[in-house]
Amino acid sequence: MIDRCRPGDHTITVGADKGYDIADFVAQLRAMNARPHVASKLKGSTINGRTTRHAAYKVSQQKRERIEEAFDWGKTVCTVARTVLRGLDRVAFQFTLNMAAYNLAGLPKLLAG
């Protein structure tokens, strides 16, 4: 997927969660001229100060948390975790409806600010 997304030889950034903090994955990204913005494990992390010292890494991790927040809300409040529908189209519609509800739930806070 990373090769398909690269429209040239410039450096790209790839964000991922702790499950991708593996030496082989990080080495492959660096070989592909991609910056690995992978959430680092507490012990034995392959992400070193070379990556984490940049401000862009911190911003990337904050954006990743904001994205995961929507999925967590969908799993706990809505029906993302326990769908009873069958078929890709129906499940996709249910997921879209849940994410629209997430956006609407945050709307009063945006309007107040």
VOLUM-283084 format. One record per atom (N, C-alpha, C): residue number from 1; residue in one letter; chain; atom name; z, x, y. Coordinates in pm, whole numbers. Last residue first. Example, Ala and Ser with C-alpha at 12.3 -4.5 7.8 and 13.67 -1.06 7.14 Angstrom:
BEGIN
2;S;A;N;708;1285;-225
2;S;A;CA;714;1367;-106
2;S;A;C;787;1290;3
1;A;A;N;780;1319;-569
1;A;A;CA;780;1230;-450
1;A;A;C;780;1320;-330
This chain:
BEGIN
113;G;A;N;2121;-1760;2720
113;G;A;CA;2117;-1627;2781
113;G;A;C;2016;-1613;2885
112;A;A;N;2074;-2012;2620
112;A;A;CA;2194;-1992;2700
112;A;A;C;2190;-1860;2776
111;L;A;N;1846;-1975;2465
111;L;A;CA;1836;-2055;2587
111;L;A;C;1957;-2038;2679
110;L;A;N;1950;-1823;2253
110;L;A;CA;1847;-1767;2339
110;L;A;C;1838;-1843;2472
109;K;A;N;2126;-2005;2141
109;K;A;CA;2180;-1880;2192
109;K;A;C;2079;-1813;2285
108;P;A;N;1950;-2211;2059
108;P;A;CA;2049;-2236;2164
108;P;A;C;2107;-2108;2224
107;L;A;N;1795;-2072;1850
107;L;A;CA;1737;-2109;1978
107;L;A;C;1841;-2139;2087
106;G;A;N;1886;-2030;1596
106;G;A;CA;1917;-1928;1697
106;G;A;C;1868;-1963;1836
105;A;A;N;1784;-2245;1461
105;A;A;CA;1929;-2231;1467
105;A;A;C;1969;-2128;1573
104;L;A;N;1510;-2197;1469
104;L;A;CA;1565;-2307;1549
104;L;A;C;1716;-2297;1563
103;N;A;N;1494;-1983;1287
103;N;A;CA;1455;-1963;1427
103;N;A;C;1513;-2073;1517
102;Y;A;N;1577;-2117;1057
102;Y;A;CA;1653;-2001;1106
102;Y;A;C;1622;-1976;1252
101;A;A;N;1370;-2301;1030
101;A;A;CA;1505;-2351;1056
101;A;A;C;1594;-2238;1108
100;A;A;N;1167;-2122;967
100;A;A;CA;1157;-2199;1092
100;A;A;C;1294;-2255;1129
99;M;A;N;1259;-2041;720
99;M;A;CA;1256;-1942;827
99;M;A;C;1238;-2010;963
98;N;A;N;1225;-2284;578
98;N;A;CA;1358;-2224;592
98;N;A;C;1363;-2122;705
97;L;A;N;946;-2311;592
97;L;A;CA;1033;-2413;652
97;L;A;C;1174;-2359;674
96;T;A;N;870;-2090;441
96;T;A;CA;831;-2100;582
96;T;A;C;918;-2201;655
95;F;A;N;976;-2166;192
95;F;A;CA;1024;-2045;257
95;F;A;C;992;-2048;406
94;Q;A;N;822;-2395;141
94;Q;A;CA;967;-2406;151
94;Q;A;C;1025;-2285;223
93;F;A;N;567;-2279;125
93;F;A;CA;597;-2377;229
93;F;A;C;747;-2391;250
92;A;A;N;604;-2119;-101
92;A;A;CA;571;-2056;26
92;A;A;C;599;-2151;142
91;V;A;N;644;-2318;-291
91;V;A;CA;754;-2225;-262
91;V;A;C;729;-2155;-129
90;R;A;N;390;-2438;-285
90;R;A;CA;510;-2516;-251
90;R;A;C;627;-2425;-216
89;D;A;N;220;-2227;-363
89;D;A;CA;201;-2295;-235
89;D;A;C;326;-2371;-192
88;L;A;N;313;-2157;-622
88;L;A;CA;321;-2062;-512
88;L;A;C;309;-2131;-376
87;G;A;N;514;-2367;-824
87;G;A;CA;386;-2338;-762
87;G;A;C;403;-2253;-637
86;R;A;N;789;-2580;-797
86;R;A;CA;701;-2500;-883
86;R;A;C;569;-2484;-812
85;L;A;N;1126;-2594;-669
85;L;A;CA;983;-2624;-663
85;L;A;C;906;-2534;-758
84;V;A;N;1377;-2533;-636
84;V;A;CA;1350;-2614;-754
84;V;A;C;1201;-2651;-760
83;T;A;N;1547;-2239;-524
83;T;A;CA;1435;-2332;-515
83;T;A;C;1416;-2408;-646
82;R;A;N;1773;-2084;-433
82;R;A;CA;1779;-2182;-542
82;R;A;C;1667;-2285;-531
81;A;A;N;1737;-1913;-220
81;A;A;CA;1790;-1858;-344
81;A;A;C;1781;-1955;-461
80;V;A;N;1644;-2081;-15
80;V;A;CA;1561;-1970;-61
80;V;A;C;1607;-1920;-198
79;T;A;N;1761;-2298;114
79;T;A;CA;1730;-2309;-28
79;T;A;C;1644;-2195;-81
78;C;A;N;2021;-2200;346
78;C;A;CA;1906;-2282;306
78;C;A;C;1883;-2272;155
77;V;A;N;2247;-2033;346
77;V;A;CA;2250;-2162;413
77;V;A;C;2139;-2254;362
76;T;A;N;2190;-1804;183
76;T;A;CA;2322;-1866;183
76;T;A;C;2323;-2008;241
75;K;A;N;1918;-1739;213
75;K;A;CA;1978;-1745;79
75;K;A;C;2110;-1821;79
74;G;A;N;1877;-1737;487
74;G;A;CA;1798;-1826;403
74;G;A;C;1856;-1842;263
73;W;A;N;2049;-1532;559
73;W;A;CA;2076;-1668;606
73;W;A;C;2001;-1769;519
72;D;A;N;1913;-1317;440
72;D;A;CA;2048;-1351;396
72;D;A;C;2084;-1494;436
71;F;A;N;1678;-1320;593
71;F;A;CA;1671;-1348;449
71;F;A;C;1808;-1386;394
70;A;A;N;1785;-1255;845
70;A;A;CA;1714;-1382;826
70;A;A;C;1706;-1418;678
69;E;A;N;1888;-1000;794
69;E;A;CA;1978;-1107;836
69;E;A;C;1913;-1244;815
68;E;A;N;1669;-840;752
68;E;A;CA;1748;-878;636
68;E;A;C;1846;-992;668
67;I;A;N;1593;-807;1020
67;I;A;CA;1504;-876;926
67;I;A;C;1582;-926;806
66;R;A;N;1808;-664;1121
66;R;A;CA;1776;-794;1179
66;R;A;C;1685;-875;1087
65;E;A;N;1793;-429;969
65;E;A;CA;1910;-516;956
65;E;A;C;1881;-656;1010
64;R;A;N;1555;-324;1069
64;R;A;CA;1563;-360;927
64;R;A;C;1680;-455;904
63;K;A;N;1632;-265;1329
63;K;A;CA;1530;-369;1307
63;K;A;C;1533;-417;1162
62;Q;A;N;1812;-58;1277
62;Q;A;CA;1859;-180;1344
62;Q;A;C;1761;-295;1322
61;Q;A;N;1642;132;1164
61;Q;A;CA;1748;75;1081
61;Q;A;C;1805;-53;1144
60;S;A;N;1482;191;1387
60;S;A;CA;1421;137;1265
60;S;A;C;1526;71;1176
59;V;A;N;1669;304;1559
59;V;A;CA;1602;179;1597
59;V;A;C;1543;112;1474
58;K;A;N;1727;538;1414
58;K;A;CA;1833;441;1443
58;K;A;C;1772;306;1478
57;Y;A;N;1476;661;1418
57;Y;A;CA;1538;626;1290
57;Y;A;C;1646;520;1311
56;A;A;N;1436;713;1688
56;A;A;CA;1350;615;1621
56;A;A;C;1407;572;1487
55;A;A;N;1603;923;1747
55;A;A;CA;1641;789;1794
55;A;A;C;1559;681;1725
54;H;A;N;1663;1161;1487
54;H;A;CA;1575;1099;1586
54;H;A;C;1623;959;1622
53;R;A;N;1822;1242;1280
53;R;A;CA;1857;1287;1414
53;R;A;C;1775;1221;1523
52;T;A;N;1726;1164;1032
52;T;A;CA;1827;1080;1096
52;T;A;C;1861;1124;1238
51;T;A;N;1544;1366;953
51;T;A;CA;1499;1231;979
51;T;A;C;1600;1154;1064
50;R;A;N;1694;1595;933
50;R;A;CA;1558;1605;985
50;R;A;C;1504;1468;1024
49;G;A;N;1921;1534;795
49;G;A;CA;1927;1534;941
49;G;A;C;1791;1545;1006
48;N;A;N;1780;1351;514
48;N;A;CA;1863;1453;575
48;N;A;C;1860;1440;728
47;I;A;N;1769;1160;237
47;I;A;CA;1737;1156;379
47;I;A;C;1834;1249;450
46;T;A;N;1875;1161;-8
46;T;A;CA;1763;1252;11
46;T;A;C;1716;1253;156
45;S;A;N;2226;1148;-77
45;S;A;CA;2109;1096;-9
45;S;A;C;2000;1202;4
44;G;A;N;2476;1174;-204
44;G;A;CA;2354;1217;-271
44;G;A;C;2227;1165;-207
43;K;A;N;2643;893;-74
43;K;A;CA;2652;1019;-147
43;K;A;C;2518;1050;-211
42;L;A;N;2540;677;73
42;L;A;CA;2654;752;123
42;L;A;C;2666;889;57
41;K;A;N;2185;659;129
41;K;A;CA;2304;634;48
41;K;A;C;2418;717;104
40;S;A;N;1995;549;411
40;S;A;CA;2050;656;328
40;S;A;C;2173;609;251
39;A;A;N;1702;370;440
39;A;A;CA;1847;365;456
39;A;A;C;1909;464;360
38;V;A;N;1419;546;549
38;V;A;CA;1487;482;437
38;V;A;C;1636;482;466
37;H;A;N;1180;626;690
37;H;A;CA;1296;566;753
37;H;A;C;1367;479;650
36;P;A;N;981;887;647
36;P;A;CA;1061;797;563
36;P;A;C;1184;747;637
35;R;A;N;668;914;792
35;R;A;CA;811;937;816
35;R;A;C;893;838;733
34;A;A;N;389;1055;633
34;A;A;CA;461;934;673
34;A;A;C;608;969;690
33;N;A;N;212;1230;508
33;N;A;CA;227;1236;653
33;N;A;C;290;1106;705
32;M;A;N;231;1236;237
32;M;A;CA;129;1146;292
32;M;A;C;134;1142;446
31;A;A;N;451;1392;196
31;A;A;CA;322;1449;161
31;A;A;C;207;1366;217
30;R;A;N;647;1206;265
30;R;A;CA;627;1323;352
30;R;A;C;493;1391;322
29;L;A;N;620;1031;48
29;L;A;CA;596;985;185
29;L;A;C;568;1102;277
28;Q;A;N;695;1200;-164
28;Q;A;CA;559;1144;-158
28;Q;A;C;525;1095;-18
27;A;A;N;964;1244;-97
27;A;A;CA;869;1357;-100
27;A;A;C;725;1308;-93
26;V;A;N;1067;986;-128
26;V;A;CA;1072;1050;4
26;V;A;C;973;1167;10
25;F;A;N;1022;952;-405
25;F;A;CA;963;861;-308
25;F;A;C;957;925;-170
24;D;A;N;1177;1163;-519
24;D;A;CA;1033;1154;-542
24;D;A;C;963;1067;-437
23;A;A;N;1444;1102;-432
23;A;A;CA;1377;1226;-392
23;A;A;C;1225;1218;-408
22;I;A;N;1522;788;-296
22;I;A;CA;1498;868;-416
22;I;A;C;1414;988;-376
21;D;A;N;1593;537;-162
21;D;A;CA;1646;669;-128
21;D;A;C;1643;757;-252
20;Y;A;N;1530;279;-219
20;Y;A;CA;1419;373;-211
20;Y;A;C;1464;512;-168
19;G;A;N;1762;135;-198
19;G;A;CA;1702;150;-330
19;G;A;C;1587;250;-334
18;K;A;N;1819;104;70
18;K;A;CA;1881;213;-4
18;K;A;C;1822;236;-142
17;D;A;N;1495;3;212
17;D;A;CA;1640;-6;192
17;D;A;C;1690;108;103
16;A;A;N;1258;133;455
16;A;A;CA;1295;78;324
16;A;A;C;1446;76;312
15;G;A;N;972;207;657
15;G;A;CA;1112;168;645
15;G;A;C;1140;107;509
14;V;A;N;764;450;760
14;V;A;CA;784;357;650
14;V;A;C;934;330;638
13;T;A;N;537;536;1012
13;T;A;CA;677;524;974
13;T;A;C;689;418;865
12;I;A;N;268;777;1029
12;I;A;CA;321;641;1032
12;I;A;C;468;645;989
11;T;A;N;57;1005;1198
11;T;A;CA;182;981;1125
11;T;A;C;225;836;1140
10;H;A;N;-302;997;1157
10;H;A;CA;-180;1001;1236
10;H;A;C;-58;965;1150
9;D;A;N;-547;981;1035
9;D;A;CA;-459;1090;994
9;D;A;C;-330;1098;1076
8;G;A;N;-613;633;964
8;G;A;CA;-648;765;1015
8;G;A;C;-549;869;965
7;P;A;N;-486;386;908
7;P;A;CA;-622;390;961
7;P;A;C;-660;526;1018
6;R;A;N;-300;296;645
6;R;A;CA;-318;412;732
6;R;A;C;-462;420;781
5;C;A;N;-276;99;460
5;C;A;CA;-231;69;596
5;C;A;C;-259;183;693
4;R;A;N;-351;204;217
4;R;A;CA;-434;98;275
4;R;A;C;-400;72;421
3;D;A;N;-139;380;166
3;D;A;CA;-273;432;189
3;D;A;C;-364;330;254
2;I;A;N;67;198;121
2;I;A;CA;73;284;238
2;I;A;C;-64;342;269
1;M;A;N;0;82;-119
1;M;A;CA;0;0;0
1;M;A;C;0;86;125
